Amino acid sequence: MAFDQFWRKGVRGTSLSDIARDAGVQRGSLYNAFGSKEALFVQAYERYAGDYLVALQKALGAGSLRKRLTAFFDLTISNFRAGTPPRGCPTTRGLMELGAAEGEGLDEEARQAFANLISRITVLVQETLSAGAARGEFNGNSASAALHIITVTRGLAVLERAFGDEPQLRKIASHTIDLVLGRKGG
């Protein structure tokens, strides 16, 4: 519940009063339990990150390399488009909030939580590409290609937030897969 508020409004746009009201608890109870809004955010974000990584491992788990990467982008775009209105990407939103308001709202603990999730996603994509290379579906540099793919997902998050054009996001994802794999990968 708290993370939904953060996801929709960002950390600076979310008040503990809003979260307390939606949760049916007193604001002071949240302060006593978490110490600060930022600490509550980090705990909620880490729970989200764990759930997302489980879904990501499943998406990357079966089929040809092309199918695995398509499933990765499908999950990513669906995640951005979830909610009414779509909530976007909590990681990219948080990183942008950090950059826009240095020292106002999010701290080093949040920055580290974002970096950890991006790193873990990058490793999963790199391992998927390496496995595809072992099967003859990819002949590039797995580490560089994974960084490229992850960078594209950050751009997709910004484009989704700005324009909400899902067909365009899917077109960019498909083109990225083609660039990375060429015509290999099933």
Phi, psi and omega in degrees: 000311179298319183295326176303317178299311180299319183297318182283319190250350187081169182290314181295329181276355182254132177254152175296332177297317177298314181295315180299316179300311182294328181274348181073032178233170177279145180303320179299328178296322178293317177299317180295323183282323189242338180090323180198164176297321181295320178294320176298316179301311183299317179296316179295320180295318180295326175294314177303313182301316178299315179296319181295319180296323176298313179296322180294317178300321178295316181298323182272005192272345187212153176097183178294166179300317178300317179295322179295315179292323176298317178297322177300309180293323176301313179298315182299310182293318178299321178297316178298323188272357182295148177093165178228109356289166180306141186270345181079202182254119181295330180290309180296318178301315180296318178296320178294321178296319177300313182293325184282336187222058181310121179083001182241089174119292183256148185240190183298327179296319177293316179303317180293322178297318177296313181299320180297315180295314180299319178298315181293321177296316180301316179298316179299317179293318179299316178297322178295316178295319178297318177296321176296323177296320179296333178267003179082016182264353184208136180232020179262192177273113185300319181294314180294318180295321178297316177299319178299312181299315181295321177297319177300320180297327177294319176296320177300320180298317179293316179296322178298316182295320184283320189237336179063026184267088184301316178302323178293320178299317181292325177295317178297317179299314180298317179295322178298316178299316178299318179296319182288316186263344190064223178262008177276174171094017174082000000 
